[in-house]
Amino acid sequence: MESLKLDFAKLGGLLPAVVQDSASRRVLMFGFMNEEAFRRTLATGYATFYSRSRKKIWVKGESSGHRLTVKAVETDCDRDCLLLQVEPAGPGVCHEGYQSCFFRRLDGGQWRIREPQTYNPASVYGVAK
């Protein structure tokens, strides 16, 4: 068994983390983890990230209730990027009310929304995001 040593140094202490639905394999979101967020993810079983704008640790779903239960964690060959396979506990992970944060597709030079909202963000967060 290999050591859990990951390369947090390349991006100033952060690792990119791609989040994928373990059942459908759809990419749900992307975030960053520092070592503390990674340790908390492993300890709690819930996807935990580091917010670069707020400069703090946050658990996905802490305000919405749409937590992500981690089913598997993978790393790339350079050990500087993570893939989290998760089981979502809500109708969507996007703060704009969609199942995935990747709900826009480039079509004819225009970004187009390609799916309906799965929940009303105002009812979850109290204000329109």
C-alpha positions in Angstrom: 0.0 0.0 0.0 1.3 3.4 -1.0 1.6 6.4 1.4 -1.2 9.0 1.3 1.4 11.7 0.5 -0.2 14.2 -1.9 1.5 17.1 -3.5 -0.1 20.2 -1.9 2.9 22.4 -2.8 2.3 22.9 -6.5 -0.7 25.3 -6.1 0.3 27.0 -2.8 -1.1 24.4 -0.5 -4.2 23.5 -2.5 -5.3 20.5 -4.6 -8.0 20.7 -7.3 -10.9 18.3 -6.5 -13.3 17.1 -9.2 -16.6 15.8 -7.7 -18.4 13.1 -9.5 -21.7 11.4 -8.7 -20.8 7.8 -7.9 -23.9 6.4 -9.5 -24.4 8.4 -12.7 -20.7 9.4 -13.1 -21.8 13.0 -13.9 -19.3 15.7 -12.8 -21.2 17.7 -10.2 -18.7 20.4 -9.1 -15.1 21.4 -8.7 -13.4 22.8 -5.6 -10.1 23.1 -3.8 -8.8 21.2 -0.8 -6.0 22.1 1.5 -4.5 19.4 3.8 -7.0 20.2 6.6 -10.0 19.9 4.3 -8.7 16.6 2.9 -8.2 15.3 6.4 -11.7 16.4 7.5 -13.1 14.8 4.3 -11.5 11.4 5.3 -12.5 11.7 9.0 -16.1 12.7 8.4 -17.0 11.1 5.1 -18.4 14.4 3.8 -16.8 16.4 1.0 -15.0 19.3 2.7 -13.3 22.1 0.8 -11.2 25.2 1.2 -12.8 28.5 0.0 -10.2 30.7 -1.6 -12.4 33.8 -1.5 -13.5 33.3 2.2 -10.2 31.8 3.2 -11.8 29.1 5.3 -12.8 25.4 5.4 -16.4 24.6 4.4 -18.4 21.4 4.2 -20.5 21.1 1.0 -24.1 21.3 2.1 -23.5 22.9 5.4 -26.1 25.6 4.7 -28.3 23.8 2.1 -28.3 20.3 3.6 -27.2 19.0 0.2 -24.2 17.2 1.6 -22.0 14.9 -0.4 -21.1 11.6 1.2 -17.8 10.4 -0.1 -17.7 6.9 -1.6 -14.2 6.9 -3.1 -11.2 9.2 -3.4 -8.7 8.9 -6.3 -5.7 10.9 -7.2 -3.9 11.4 -10.5 -0.4 10.1 -11.3 1.3 13.3 -10.0 -0.8 13.2 -6.8 -1.7 16.9 -7.3 -5.4 16.5 -8.2 -8.3 14.6 -6.6 -11.4 12.9 -7.9 -14.1 12.4 -5.3 -16.9 10.0 -6.1 -19.9 11.0 -4.0 -23.5 10.2 -3.1 -25.4 13.5 -3.2 -28.0 14.1 -0.4 -30.1 16.6 -2.3 -31.6 17.5 -5.6 -28.5 19.4 -6.7 -25.1 20.8 -5.7 -25.1 24.1 -7.6 -26.0 27.2 -5.6 -27.9 28.4 -8.6 -30.4 25.5 -8.2 -29.1 22.9 -10.7 -28.1 19.2 -10.2 -24.5 20.0 -11.3 -22.5 23.2 -11.4 -21.8 22.3 -15.1 -25.3 23.2 -16.5 -24.1 25.5 -19.3 -22.9 24.3 -22.6 -21.2 26.3 -25.4 -23.4 26.2 -28.4 -22.8 28.2 -31.5 -20.6 30.6 -29.6 -23.2 31.2 -26.8 -23.4 29.7 -23.3 -26.8 28.0 -23.0 -28.5 26.4 -20.0 -29.0 22.8 -20.9 -31.3 21.6 -18.1 -34.0 22.7 -15.8 -33.3 23.7 -12.2 -33.8 20.9 -9.7 -34.6 23.2 -6.7 -35.3 26.8 -6.0 -32.1 28.4 -4.5 -34.1 31.2 -2.8 -36.0 28.6 -0.8 -32.8 26.9 0.3 -30.5 29.9 0.9 -33.2 32.5 1.7 -32.1 34.9 -1.0 -31.6 34.5 -4.8 -28.0 33.7 -5.6 
